[in-house]
Amino acid sequence: MPVAMARHILVKTKSEAEKLKQQLAKGADFGTLAKKHSTCASAKAGGNLGEFRPGQMVKAFDQVVFKKPILTVHGPIKTQFGFHLIETIYRD
């Protein structure tokens, strides 16, 4: 079964996620933005979620982490928790 490591920024609104994504595109540091803006407990770790396997996260999250290109910021992705910007660090 594959394993992946990802980090994310979770915010309440799509517009907030889009603003953060623009900042990232201009070279802002993902970890710094996660610490400042993310509402997830992972914010303390710069948004790092550690390693996980398919099925451990909600489906929309898994779709990004296990199917989309790595080391690229994807989103905003809507889940019941809010809007995510997701970057997969690696997967095997």
Steps between C-alpha positions, in 0.01 A plus 500: 500500500641841408607751762525875457613804693320829451450839654201729477353833594138485615287815497130581525439664163589434138607864453743475793649183350533670160679800655745268677557304178590826323751579777654153458524554124699817571747306715349517850607217732237227536589417861491864608158555342369178655616608848333841457175409326413129524218404737625138519702374798775422245560877469755478784707267280474727195202302372691171497266201533773236507459168320165341428340243272197516268176509698645672807396845374168611352447396137553844341832528684611150397416577135756781502771330703496167318414611144631853431861607436726521806676819618221711350245696704147383411177664601291647632357154573168507689428249777268505800786667692539799268730577207843343468814583310683169478859418408609138479866474603543141385313177444603148411 
